Amino acid sequence: MRLYIFVLMLKTSNFFPQHIIILSKRLGLVLLLMQATRLIFFAYNHNAFLKAGFTDVLGGIWFDIVTISLLFLPYCFLYLLPIPIRSKRTHRLLFKISFHITALGMVVLNLIDTAYFPYTQKRSTTDIIDSIFNGNDFAQLYPTFLSENWLLIILLILLILLTELTYRSTDRLIQESRSRSFYLSNTLWMILGMSIIFIISRGGFKPRPIGILNAINYTSSENVPLILNTPFTLIKTVGLEGIETKDYYSKEKELTLFDPINSSQPAKILPDSTNVVIIILESFGMEFVGSISGKKTFSPFLDSMLRESVHYVHAFANGKKSVEALPAIIASLPSWMPEDYLSSTYSNNQINTLPKILTKNGYSSAFFHAATNGSMNFDGFTIVAGFDRYFGRTEYGNDDHYDGRWGISDAYFNPWAARKMSTIQEPFCNVLFTISSHHPYVVPQEFTRFTESGSQAICRSISYSDYALKLFFKEAKKQPWYNNTLFVFIADHSPGSKTPLYNSRTHMYRIPLGFYHPQGLLLPEKRSKIAQQLDILPTVLDYLNIEFTYYSFGKSLLQSNDGQAIAYLQGSYYHFIGDYMIVFYEDKAQKLFNFNVNKLPLVDSSKVYKSKIDVYEPILKAMIQRYSRDVTQNNTRVK
């Protein structure tokens, strides 16, 4: 009834001045546009979310209203000024231009994220700007994104037409006088209007303005991106210069719970001076690897190698992007911050890395990445990480094998990399990062007969990359270094999926991890202990019999009895420990799920198993506290 009365009041000029009614209609139009883009976002990505309910709808509308209030604050201030400018032709044109730029800018950002969301599983933050300007990936890939998402372009054109037609209906002359009552009433309306808009832009009367983390109060963690909007997440991450230092415990208690200073324990399983080759497989999520999913496989060769390896069926990525995987694997350092570590203000911190440690023990090192040099700033990071050499598209030197999007196709680059490794002085530590299973999933025509397609576009490219991995080993077996090499298989992250289960937080981080030695010195074994990318550095040091004290957020899989994994996404931590995944945000554990349950919906067991949270939560808090202090103080290494 109150809403009905309010609408009636808006329709009458007796209660509200004409300019207030017009401003309300224009802001209402923006809200309508935001809801339209939210529906499009959901239609494109509905498999990523649990069943949306009424609270999700209300939460989404609320965040849209807050965003509109934030972005249109200057517009409203100028429009509500108690001076007779709204009827002037020049000012009307300026108001129209600024309205369209702001409103359609919000629409464009939401539509871009509609297409980009499947790869990150989050609303974009300012780290996307770093991704655009670091390297040339954006310039190479945007034509593909435009061609694949032509429907979004058509929808954008329709929304532009709707905006223009609706705006015209509000763009009529306002009768404005210069009387004393005019100035008085307009001043009062400005004070009232701006007060309301300012309060809404803060998200209410709470001491702290509404932020990204508050979205989880309206929905489940999986549905947070559905109720947020991209303009809001960009605004809230502009100017972020660092990590908020946490102070949960005293340093003494913190050390009893977690200490990143670790010492290796030589396993004496492999000979001294064993080479190591870490193969990072782009987007090889658990869903497509039959040896760990138990379902149809698109990676038969990797499956065969894992069966000959020590491999972990509960292995997790520490993030959802390649740029988050690299420091985790090479330096055992996670990206627990709004932007990824490589794009952060801390990217030049002094860190312990596997190449640096092994260099002190007589090792050479090289990084092989088939993408165009500069992609994701990997070549820059490899210098910071201490690699001796970098091999990319430029070093390959034959653009006849360029895939037209990312770089040199895997089936050509992988065998070349195997031969090139013979030019690296032994013992060596080499990394091969594959690219062809990354969107846009380009498979050379001459290799399609070796691949298999599936229900998702990525299936064929996973199959192709798996075949290219086979070609790498076919060539590697001919090289003199092969029999004296420890191979590590790991994915950088899982891809977006059309399968709801693999978009749930319990499954979206699960990847293959295996350790293989050609001479059979590592007895094949399937292990159920939890493992993560952060564990690779300490585990490799133990396998290589390197005695060293290092800084690490992971643990050697040869030392620790109980494994754990921690993933981070937009302010929430997902802590896998025991049989459970704890969801931690706003400085406390909020939910608990059994990650071994392979069905939806997920059931929150936090109240039933509160004792487990009481045991596990302090460990995570201690790790977050140490990370926030050490990263901000540039203390993430053993000096």
Order of alpha helices (4+ residues) and beta strands (2+ residues): alpha-alpha-alpha-alpha-alpha-alpha-alpha-alpha-alpha-alpha-alpha-alpha-beta-beta-alpha-alpha-beta-alpha-alpha-beta-alpha-beta-alpha-alpha-beta-alpha-beta-beta-beta-beta-alpha-beta-beta-beta-beta-beta-alpha
